[in-house]
Amino acid sequence: MLLIIIAIATGLAYAGLLYITNRRQHYGKTLTAMLFALRSVVAAVVMMLFFNPYIKQKTNKIEQPIIVFARDNSSSVTMTKDSVFYKDKLPQIIDSLKDIIEKDYDVEDFMFGDDYTDINQALSSIRRLYYKKNVGAVVLFSDGIVNQGVEPEYNIEKFPFPIYSVTLGDTVSYPDLLVQDVKCNKSVPASMSFPLRITVNANNAKNATMQVTVRLDGTEVENASVEVTNNRFSKNLDFNIMPDGEGMKQIDIQIDGLANEPQLLNNRRRLFIEVIDKKYKVLCYAKAPHPDIAAIKSALGDHYEFETVFANTSDNSVKFSENNFNLLIVHQLPIPENVNGVDTKSLPVLAIVGSSTDIDEFNDSQNAVDIKKGAVSSDLDIKARFNNNFGLFTISSDIKNEINSYPPLSLPHLDFLFKSNHEELMFMNIMDLQTSNPMMTFTGDVNGRKMAFMFGTGCWHWKLYEYFHHKNHDGFNEIFSKTAKYLLTERDKELTVNHKESYLSNENISFTAELRNPSRELVNEPDIHITIFNKHDKKSYDYVFAKGENNYHLNIGMLPEGVYTYTASASLGGIDYSAGGSFTVVKLGIEAQDLTAKIERMRLLAGQTGGKHYHITDIQNLTKDLNDDSRITSVSRQETKYDDLINLKWLFFSILGLITIEWILRKVFGGY
């Protein structure tokens, strides 16, 4: 209001100077009043524009209902007897249906299931993407087969939109023999047989005989004949396999197909194991029993011997016959120099700090980091945030994203001061605030001893979280097994190459490498050459690493399924350096394990959300049912907009018009 008064006063004062106090102007009273009014209005409006005012406008917007076409793009749909129809005809049918529905609604596509089928994840993404939007319905085109994540019917009551489900795939049950599951340790010791459990299923194949063959690196090592006694048959087969030598080994399981079995892709399974000649010994020194310890022990696997000593128990007299431990894990205690006669001063260490840790004693026990208590006395819930610049070893891309969703750990408010170089695998998020405080970090002490610190307890919740969402512990196991491997790597190894242990056949294969000079400084002047060799087809591939700031990186794209070994080499100052290792490429075949469409699941998803279910043959009824659904309507939304007054075109032309009228009057009556 004050600005309006100032603008009007300015306009009146300016017009008064021009037409009232200026005695050289000789107009009649009527004309003077008209000119005075015109100039006052123009000057006041122009003055007002200097303050950049805005006006509020309310508009009503009609929002058409959205129909989301959620389309299953997984290979299980096209592996059926009618594969030609689903590859060629179905896309045309859906596009034609979309053209018809678009006359009355906004239709948007949502594709899912490129690598595996997770219907629950797809529905969760739709719920998030279309939050507060006028979604009338979701038309779900799928065979209902789920091979990743939680079954969608468990969470469907949270879904806010009606689902009209269209069942694709083959609903007819043909005779089918399949390798349902294989259980085997990923790493096994050399010179010892290891157990292999195979679950074989048979559907609609009563009285048939399954011939099961197990091959190790192409050589048959076990076989079995199984009589199928009913049409829904399952049996576990247990074998003991003796590995031949160390390194990566390929295991193939094959069930001979029946004469009338249309699909044989799920009759075989291939997996890879690592045969390790050396077993590492881990000494765990803990304040008290804790589920974190059991979780980490299981993550390290069978090729680690794990001994635990508790400091707060009366029985602290455990003696070890040999001082040959390779790794020390400390849980909520100062880092010891000696544990029951074992000299631990030179062992690489993983130290876990929690609310029970005596911070002053912990600081006195090591010289890598100085920890101070923060301002908050109570424990905090801290969430993990993956460090995308971490380069000591590789973490799978899907696990990087999963880390940010892990449940929080518990830790007092602490401040950290590191005394040497350190690299964070994870940072802390506190109350959704991103911080630079480390949750898991790697460093070394003044003597070059490798050290890893984990700040926070409760990592066992991560393991449970992964099993609930993915029915495995792959991410948790990878984090701690690679942490242990890094700590166990010789500290004087100048050339190191980092990579995943296993890649999928549709995944780009990438490496990182580091080269250190005799002074242990990172350098990247020389080229690093790498030769990759396929153990089965005997093909080799040669590459040169690209140079980064202080390291090297290489992306070679995709390779065929198989076991690969590599040798990397570089020359620096007349000294030759080399590093070697192995990895596997696994064919992505999860979609072939179950090919019978789950019609009951598709019916349930529709029924629980108030929608309807269709077979692909009666999809023509979908359009009518959508039109008859009274919930699918347009909505009117009121939008409030704030526009700068200076942007209004009509105001500009109004000012121009008033100035023009004034100019014409002055021109006609002799003002100019």
PEZIVEN-V856586 format. One record per backbone hydrogen bond with DSSP energy under -0.5 kcal/mol. CO is the residue of the C=O (numbers start at 1). NH is the residue of the N-H. E is the energy in kcal/mol with one decimal. If there is no record, write none. Layout:
<<CO | NH | E> <CO | NH | E>>
This chain:
<<1 | 5 | -2.2> <2 | 6 | -2.4> <3 | 7 | -2.4> <4 | 8 | -2.6> <5 | 9 | -2.7> <6 | 10 | -2.4> <7 | 11 | -2.3> <8 | 12 | -2.6> <9 | 13 | -2.5> <10 | 14 | -2.5> <11 | 15 | -2.3> <12 | 16 | -2.6> <13 | 17 | -2.2> <14 | 18 | -1.3> <15 | 19 | -2.5> <16 | 20 | -2.3> <16 | 21 | -2.3> <21 | 23 | -1.0> <22 | 25 | -1.2> <24 | 26 | -0.5> <25 | 27 | -0.6> <28 | 32 | -2.9> <29 | 33 | -2.3> <30 | 34 | -2.1> <31 | 35 | -2.9> <32 | 36 | -2.9> <33 | 37 | -2.3> <34 | 38 | -2.5> <35 | 39 | -2.6> <36 | 40 | -2.3> <37 | 41 | -2.4> <38 | 42 | -2.3> <39 | 43 | -2.7> <40 | 44 | -2.4> <41 | 45 | -2.5> <42 | 46 | -2.5> <43 | 47 | -2.4> <44 | 48 | -2.3> <45 | 49 | -2.0> <46 | 50 | -0.9> <47 | 50 | -0.7> <47 | 51 | -0.6> <48 | 51 | -1.4> <49 | 52 | -1.6> <53 | 645 | -3.0> <55 | 643 | -2.3> <57 | 641 | -3.5> <59 | 61 | -0.5> <59 | 639 | -3.4> <61 | 63 | -0.6> <61 | 637 | -3.1> <62 | 64 | -0.6> <63 | 635 | -1.9> <65 | 106 | -2.4> <66 | 68 | -0.6> <66 | 136 | -2.5> <66 | 137 | -1.2> <67 | 69 | -0.6> <67 | 108 | -2.1> <68 | 70 | -1.0> <68 | 139 | -3.1> <69 | 71 | -0.8> <69 | 110 | -2.7> <70 | 72 | -0.5> <70 | 141 | -3.0> <71 | 73 | -0.6> <71 | 112 | -1.9> <74 | 77 | -1.1> <75 | 79 | -0.7> <77 | 80 | -0.6> <80 | 83 | -1.2> <82 | 86 | -1.9> <83 | 87 | -1.9> <84 | 88 | -2.6> <84 | 89 | -0.7> <85 | 89 | -1.0> <85 | 90 | -2.6> <88 | 92 | -0.6> <89 | 93 | -2.1> <90 | 94 | -2.7> <91 | 95 | -2.2> <92 | 96 | -2.2> <93 | 97 | -2.4> <94 | 98 | -2.4> <95 | 99 | -2.0> <96 | 100 | -1.7> <97 | 101 | -2.3> <98 | 102 | -2.2> <100 | 103 | -1.2> <101 | 104 | -1.7> <101 | 105 | -2.0> <105 | 107 | -0.6> <106 | 67 | -3.1> <108 | 69 | -2.9> <110 | 71 | -2.5> <112 | 73 | -3.7> <116 | 118 | -0.6> <117 | 147 | -1.8> <117 | 148 | -1.0> <118 | 122 | -2.0> <119 | 123 | -2.6> <120 | 124 | -2.1> <121 | 125 | -2.2> <122 | 126 | -2.1> <123 | 127 | -2.4> <124 | 128 | -1.9> <125 | 129 | -2.9> <126 | 130 | -2.3> <128 | 131 | -1.0> <130 | 133 | -1.9> <133 | 135 | -2.1> <134 | 66 | -2.8> <134 | 136 | -0.6> <137 | 68 | -2.2> <138 | 140 | -0.8> <138 | 164 | -2.9> <139 | 70 | -2.1> <139 | 141 | -0.7> <140 | 142 | -0.7> <140 | 166 | -3.3> <141 | 72 | -2.7> <142 | 168 | -2.4> <143 | 598 | -3.0> <150 | 120 | -0.5> <151 | 154 | -1.8> <152 | 155 | -1.2> <152 | 156 | -0.5> <155 | 158 | -1.6> <156 | 159 | -1.7> <162 | 138 | -2.6> <162 | 164 | -0.5> <163 | 165 | -0.7> <164 | 140 | -1.6> <165 | 614 | -2.3> <166 | 142 | -2.0> <167 | 616 | -0.9> <169 | 171 | -0.6> <170 | 597 | -2.3> <172 | 174 | -0.8> <176 | 203 | -2.7> <178 | 180 | -1.0> <178 | 201 | -2.6> <181 | 199 | -3.0> <182 | 184 | -0.5> <183 | 197 | -2.3> <186 | 274 | -2.8> <188 | 276 | -2.9> <189 | 192 | -0.8> <192 | 243 | -0.6> <194 | 241 | -2.7> <196 | 198 | -0.5> <196 | 239 | -2.6> <197 | 183 | -2.9> <198 | 200 | -0.6> <198 | 237 | -3.2> <199 | 180 | -1.9> <199 | 181 | -1.6> <200 | 235 | -2.2> <201 | 178 | -2.3> <202 | 233 | -2.8> <203 | 176 | -2.2> <205 | 208 | -1.9> <208 | 228 | -2.9> <209 | 211 | -0.5> <210 | 212 | -0.7> <210 | 226 | -2.6> <211 | 256 | -2.0> <212 | 224 | -2.3> <213 | 254 | -2.4> <214 | 221 | -2.8> <214 | 222 | -1.6> <215 | 217 | -0.6> <215 | 252 | -2.4> <216 | 219 | -1.7> <219 | 216 | -3.0> <222 | 214 | -3.1> <224 | 212 | -3.1> <226 | 210 | -3.4> <227 | 229 | -0.6> <228 | 207 | -2.4> <231 | 204 | -2.5> <233 | 202 | -2.5> <235 | 200 | -2.6> <237 | 198 | -2.9> <239 | 196 | -2.7> <241 | 194 | -2.6> <241 | 243 | -0.7> <243 | 245 | -0.7> <247 | 275 | -3.1> <249 | 251 | -0.5> <249 | 273 | -2.2> <250 | 217 | -3.5> <251 | 271 | -2.4> <252 | 215 | -2.7> <253 | 269 | -2.2> <254 | 213 | -2.7> <258 | 261 | -1.3> <260 | 262 | -0.7> <264 | 267 | -1.7> <265 | 268 | -0.7> <266 | 179 | -2.4> <267 | 255 | -2.2> <269 | 253 | -3.0> <271 | 251 | -3.1> <273 | 249 | -3.2> <273 | 275 | -0.6> <274 | 188 | -2.7> <274 | 276 | -0.6> <275 | 247 | -2.8> <276 | 190 | -2.1> <280 | 282 | -0.5> <280 | 305 | -3.2> <281 | 326 | -2.9> <281 | 327 | -1.6> <282 | 284 | -0.6> <282 | 307 | -2.7> <283 | 285 | -0.6> <283 | 329 | -2.8> <284 | 286 | -0.6> <284 | 309 | -3.0> <285 | 331 | -2.3> <286 | 311 | -2.8> <287 | 312 | -1.0> <290 | 293 | -1.1> <290 | 294 | -1.0> <291 | 295 | -2.1> <292 | 296 | -2.4> <293 | 297 | -2.4> <294 | 298 | -2.2> <295 | 299 | -1.6> <296 | 300 | -1.7> <297 | 301 | -1.0> <301 | 304 | -1.1> <303 | 280 | -1.9> <304 | 306 | -0.6> <305 | 282 | -3.7> <305 | 307 | -0.5> <307 | 284 | -3.5> <309 | 286 | -2.6> <310 | 313 | -0.7> <314 | 316 | -1.6> <322 | 324 | -1.4> <326 | 348 | -0.6> <327 | 283 | -2.8> <328 | 350 | -2.4> <329 | 285 | -3.2> <330 | 332 | -0.6> <330 | 352 | -3.2> <331 | 287 | -1.7> <334 | 336 | -0.6> <337 | 344 | -2.0> <337 | 345 | -0.8> <339 | 342 | -1.9> <340 | 320 | -0.6> <341 | 343 | -0.6> <342 | 339 | -2.2> <342 | 344 | -0.6> <344 | 347 | -0.9> <348 | 328 | -2.6> <349 | 351 | -0.5> <349 | 452 | -2.5> <350 | 330 | -2.6> <351 | 353 | -0.6> <351 | 454 | -2.9> <352 | 332 | -3.2> <353 | 456 | -3.0> <354 | 357 | -1.4> <357 | 359 | -1.0> <358 | 362 | -2.4> <359 | 363 | -2.5> <360 | 364 | -1.8> <361 | 365 | -1.1> <362 | 365 | -0.6> <363 | 366 | -0.9> <368 | 419 | -2.7> <368 | 420 | -0.5> <369 | 371 | -0.5> <370 | 417 | -1.9> <372 | 415 | -2.9> <375 | 377 | -0.5> <376 | 413 | -0.7> <378 | 413 | -0.6> <380 | 382 | -0.7> <380 | 411 | -1.8> <381 | 431 | -0.7> <382 | 409 | -3.0> <383 | 429 | -2.5> <385 | 427 | -3.0> <386 | 388 | -0.8> <387 | 390 | -1.9> <396 | 400 | -1.9> <397 | 401 | -1.4> <398 | 402 | -1.4> <399 | 403 | -2.3> <400 | 404 | -0.8> <402 | 405 | -1.8> <403 | 406 | -1.4> <409 | 382 | -2.5> <410 | 457 | -2.0> <411 | 380 | -3.3> <412 | 414 | -0.6> <413 | 374 | -3.8> <415 | 372 | -2.5> <417 | 370 | -2.9> <423 | 442 | -2.3> <425 | 387 | -2.1> <426 | 439 | -2.7> <426 | 440 | -1.5> <427 | 385 | -1.7> <428 | 435 | -1.9> <429 | 383 | -2.8> <429 | 431 | -0.5> <430 | 433 | -1.7> <432 | 434 | -0.6> <433 | 430 | -2.4> <437 | 428 | -2.1> <439 | 455 | -3.1> <440 | 425 | -2.8> <440 | 426 | -1.7> <441 | 453 | -2.7> <442 | 423 | -2.3> <443 | 451 | -2.6> <445 | 448 | -2.0> <449 | 445 | -1.4> <450 | 349 | -1.8> <451 | 443 | -2.9> <452 | 351 | -2.9> <453 | 441 | -2.3> <453 | 455 | -0.5> <454 | 353 | -2.7> <454 | 456 | -0.8> <457 | 410 | -2.4> <458 | 461 | -1.9> <459 | 462 | -1.1> <459 | 463 | -0.9> <460 | 464 | -1.6> <461 | 465 | -2.6> <462 | 466 | -2.3> <463 | 467 | -1.9> <464 | 468 | -2.3> <465 | 469 | -2.0> <466 | 470 | -3.0> <466 | 471 | -0.5> <466 | 472 | -0.7> <467 | 471 | -1.7> <473 | 477 | -2.7> <474 | 478 | -2.3> <475 | 479 | -2.2> <476 | 480 | -1.8> <477 | 481 | -2.6> <478 | 482 | -2.1> <479 | 483 | -1.5> <480 | 484 | -2.2> <481 | 485 | -2.3> <482 | 486 | -2.3> <483 | 487 | -2.3> <484 | 488 | -1.9> <485 | 489 | -1.0> <486 | 489 | -0.7> <490 | 493 | -1.4> <492 | 494 | -0.7> <494 | 496 | -0.6> <494 | 516 | -1.4> <496 | 514 | -2.2> <498 | 512 | -1.8> <501 | 584 | -1.7> <503 | 586 | -3.3> <504 | 507 | -1.9> <508 | 510 | -0.6> <509 | 556 | -2.5> <511 | 554 | -2.3> <512 | 498 | -3.4> <513 | 552 | -2.3> <514 | 496 | -2.3> <515 | 523 | -2.7> <517 | 520 | -2.7> <521 | 517 | -2.2> <523 | 515 | -0.6> <527 | 529 | -0.6> <528 | 545 | -2.5> <529 | 569 | -2.6> <530 | 543 | -2.4> <531 | 567 | -1.8> <532 | 541 | -2.6> <533 | 535 | -0.6> <533 | 565 | -2.4> <534 | 538 | -1.3> <539 | 534 | -3.1> <541 | 532 | -3.1> <543 | 530 | -2.4> <546 | 553 | -2.5> <551 | 548 | -3.5> <552 | 513 | -1.9> <553 | 546 | -2.8> <554 | 511 | -2.9> <557 | 509 | -2.9> <562 | 585 | -2.5> <563 | 535 | -2.6> <564 | 583 | -2.3> <565 | 533 | -3.4> <566 | 581 | -1.5> <567 | 531 | -2.3> <568 | 579 | -2.2> <569 | 529 | -2.4> <570 | 577 | -3.3> <572 | 575 | -1.7> <575 | 572 | -2.7> <577 | 570 | -2.1> <579 | 568 | -3.5> <581 | 566 | -2.2> <583 | 564 | -2.9> <584 | 503 | -2.6> <585 | 562 | -2.1> <586 | 505 | -2.1> <587 | 589 | -1.1> <589 | 592 | -1.1> <590 | 593 | -1.3> <591 | 594 | -0.5> <595 | 170 | -0.6> <595 | 597 | -0.6> <597 | 599 | -1.2> <598 | 602 | -1.7> <599 | 603 | -2.3> <600 | 604 | -2.3> <601 | 605 | -2.5> <602 | 606 | -1.6> <603 | 607 | -3.0> <604 | 608 | -2.8> <605 | 609 | -0.6> <606 | 609 | -0.7> <606 | 611 | -3.0> <607 | 610 | -0.9> <612 | 165 | -1.6> <614 | 167 | -2.6> <615 | 618 | -1.2> <616 | 619 | -0.8> <618 | 621 | -1.6> <619 | 622 | -1.9> <621 | 625 | -2.0> <622 | 626 | -2.3> <623 | 627 | -2.0> <624 | 628 | -1.8> <625 | 629 | -0.8> <626 | 629 | -0.7> <628 | 630 | -0.8> <629 | 632 | -1.5> <631 | 633 | -1.3> <635 | 63 | -3.4> <635 | 637 | -0.6> <637 | 61 | -3.4> <637 | 639 | -0.6> <639 | 59 | -2.9> <639 | 641 | -0.5> <641 | 57 | -3.3> <641 | 643 | -0.6> <643 | 55 | -2.6> <644 | 647 | -1.5> <645 | 648 | -1.6> <647 | 649 | -0.6> <648 | 652 | -1.3> <649 | 653 | -2.3> <650 | 654 | -1.8> <651 | 655 | -2.3> <652 | 656 | -2.5> <653 | 657 | -2.3> <654 | 658 | -2.4> <655 | 659 | -2.4> <656 | 660 | -2.2> <657 | 661 | -2.5> <658 | 662 | -2.3> <659 | 663 | -2.5> <660 | 664 | -2.6> <661 | 665 | -2.4> <662 | 666 | -2.4> <663 | 667 | -2.4> <664 | 668 | -2.9> <665 | 669 | -2.2> <666 | 671 | -4.8> <666 | 672 | -0.8> <667 | 670 | -0.9>>
